[in-house]
Amino acid sequence: MTAAISCYAPFQGLATSLDTLCAQAYGSGHRHLVGLQLQRMACFLLLCFVPVAVLWYHAEPVLNLLIPQQPETAHLAARYLRVLIFSGPAFLCFEAGKRFVQAQGLFHATTLVLLVAAPFNVLATWLFVFRLGHGFIGAPVASALSQNLLPVLLFLYVRFVDGRQCWGGFSRRAFSNWGVMLRLALPGMIMLQAEYMAFEVLTLASSRFGPTYLAAQSVVATIASISYQIPFPVSIAASTRIANLIGAGLVDAAKTTGRVTIGVVAVVGLLNLTLYSTLRYQIPLLFTRDPAVIEILAATLPLIGLMQVVDALCAGAHALLRGIGRPSIGGYANLFGYYGVALPISFGTAFGLGWKLEGLWLGVTVGLAVVATVEYTFAYFTNWHDAARDAETRNAAG
């Protein structure tokens, strides 16, 4: 959790600016600008990772302050983080490189990379944890090796298969003109970090109701995370396509793509709602046989299904904003939706009204509905022709 909150979530959020910058540059025909934006983001992320690496190296005293009653847990987590330092630069380069190929429409590139890296990770974990007997510390060693494999495989794909046409070579210009990139990157970081932190708070809050509710929360969080893997790739593909079209000045085609995106994510959300409402007693059996946990899950899953509808709609709204180069609205909307609406309602209904787990997720559902409403309203009233002109200006300045 420390690694996710201090590195993975915020750095992924920063890298989302390339969903706009690289895709719009590619759509406008500025092929080498795609590679230049990649270099700028990679340099920026690597620079930002330096203080994170220092924090991870000296994590034990920090973790002891956070969990004073569990010194052994803090010690083990700190050892884990020290090993993960060696995976940080590779993770950042892969996050930037992933957007480099996706901007060119090469979505299968990362799929092929992961088809190689995922089995390697399983094998490496078995090797270091069990076969070589390193135990606990073998897990981050395997993770670090797997993370370092990802950018290497992606580089080999670009070099020998496809995507090289957008690489103009290393340039000193990668260290200049960061202003536009940062204006798009920081809201993306806020958007993802706000969401990630809010869900961690839910898990911590559920522990106040006892181990049965904490077990149910763990299942619900897993289900929600798995379900989001359907609208999320739709969102990435849509934002790339919209940004390509905006960069090319094809505003009407971009709007059509936006309408299609809304329709697709709405259908996905409704399918999830139907699934969780009709199979609310069967799905929990995949995770537990505890009757008390099953009863809590059966009562909560219909609400989770409704949450999946608005969560899918939010994914579509995020795609529209990234595509037209207005992610800052998403950052503000997420901050307000999660911390101004969702968490107060969650705590009020869960603890004040005694609705417990259902109350926690009711607040999230309402908060996401607010986020979706704000973002779609902004996208509807935004002049997309102005967005196309802004993209042209950014590409010219780039």
Buried (B, 14 or more C-beta within 10 A) or exposed (E): EBBEEBBBBBBBBBBBBBBBBBBBBBBBEBBBBBBBBBBBBBBBBBEBBEEBBEBBEEBBEBBBEEEEEEEEEBBBBBBBBBBBBBBBBBBBBBBBBBBBBBBBBBBEBBEBBBEEBEEBBEEBBEBBBEEEEBEEBBBBBBBBBBBBBBBBBBBEBBEEEBBEEBBBEEEEEBEEBBEBBBBBBBBBBBBBBBBBBBBBBBBEBBEEBEEBBBBBBBBBBEBBEEBBEBBBEBBBBBBBBBBBBBBBBBBEBBBEBBEBBBEBBBEBBBBBBEBBBEBBEEBBEEBBEBEBBBBBBBBBBBBBBBBBBBBBBBBBBBBBBBBBBBBBBBBBBBBBBBBEBBBEBBBBBBBEEEBBBBBBBBBBBBBBBBBBBBBBEBBEEBEBEEBBBBBBEBBEEB
